[in-house]
Amino acid sequence: MGTPGQLVVRRYRLVRALGQGGMGMVWEGHDTLLDRPVAVKEVLVPPRLDSRQRLQMLQRTSREARTAARLNHRTIVGVYDVAEEDGHPWIIMELVPSRSLDRVLASEGPLSVTRAATIASEVLTALSVAHTAGVVHRDVKPANILIGYDGRVVLSDFGIATSLGDPYAQRSGTVGSPGFVAPERLDGAPAAPEGDLWSLGATLFATVVGRPPHDNSMGPLASLLTQDAELARVPEELRPVLTGLLAKDPAKRMSAAQAKALLEPLRSPCPTPAPSGPRFVARTRMLAGVAAAAALAVAVGGWAILRPSDAAAPTSGGTSAAGSPAAPTSGQTVGGTASAAPAPARLRLRWYDAEAGWKAGVPRGWRLTVRDGRHTWAAPTGTAYLEVQVGDARGRTPLDLLEETERSLAASVRKYRKVRLEKAPAGTASPSPATAGTGGGRQAADWESTWTGPGYHSWAVKGVPYHELRRVIVTGGRASVIDWVTTGPEWERLRPTLTAILKYYHPPAART
């Protein structure tokens, strides 16, 4: 077992032990090469194992690290490196100053509905990212959910996670922790996303009741017979989502998107602070260096650190300027009313009025992050994003700006393919009253592409295909950048929403 001060593979110094679990010891460490704090997981090898079994364990550890490293999202603990020293495997991870949810419950008791819904919603985001990448966690439970001191919620320990279709992992006898394992997994069914959702439901139940949704002495399957009585213990607001997540039949279990829709209205309105950890700082410095050539190129490139789980956007108030469409109110959609039948896959929009003078229709229920002037809305499922930023055009045309951006960014993603890069009809950008009538003073261009993650967006998942449209609108010397990104399968389904967003965007007034 490691000791404080020990230097692992001549690079990672152990500082102090943070805790021990069934898979090993976790240390606070320091990366002496990059001069940053890290978490170091020492995988403990049982002494009874022979050489063949030790080799198998090392292979499993490497597979765990590869699986977790595929997932790059603020709700998932990042994996930096995997190393071996003296026959012991070590996994180097992001250090998240936090307490695990089980420790929070042990010290504070059951949590409020608002706090529990916030935590569960964040974990749902993490699971959506993992499932989109074809990874199943298999051990969702309070001990593997970290509550950061800055409010961040993180899903950790993909120690028994498996990639869908991995035959070795599917044969593994490890199914998870008692009390939080889906009934079909106990019956020998292979790991699947539906099992993670059941485990999340059991975790949410424990968060507000203080224990899993059954008495362990009865056994999980027997206790399912008393599910109605168990659900009577939880607050009424959470019963619909728990009924759906804890459905015994995985085919009838609530989906992640359905659960997210029920949890979002219940979650805390308090913002979750953006992380300031090593990955964030390193990436920010790297992107800033690329963008140094021109401030607007940063805007066009969309090099923001996108945080889908940050605080919800404030609802803009006030009245619209004369001649502009009235701001959508509750029950209205941009360009229509509640009584009108919505177009297929057309998400409901609401107005957002920015202090910088622009105005946009944005999807209801998407969460807003504002950083360095970039406004980013993220779908609850983590499969679609909208970003808007305004900057100085510096005399360049929209096409010039996009061509410059393509040269900078195309090489930073995998399997890049340019669909089109061309001028767009200026009339497609609806003018605000302040810019109406400028005629030839308004120009627009589009850059549409497909690529595979990871890439210049921090939320992009390795191996997942994305489709992106970036529109630049120049009015009165100011450039508006509208960036729309979805996973490949979502592109056509959400196209009507993109069309509406572009149609109803109002650029800021020209500078005088």
Summary of the structure (lengths in Angstrom):
residues: 512
radius of gyration: 24.5
end to end distance: 68.4
largest distance: 81.0
contacts: 1673
relative contact order: 0.09
helix: 33%
strand: 26%
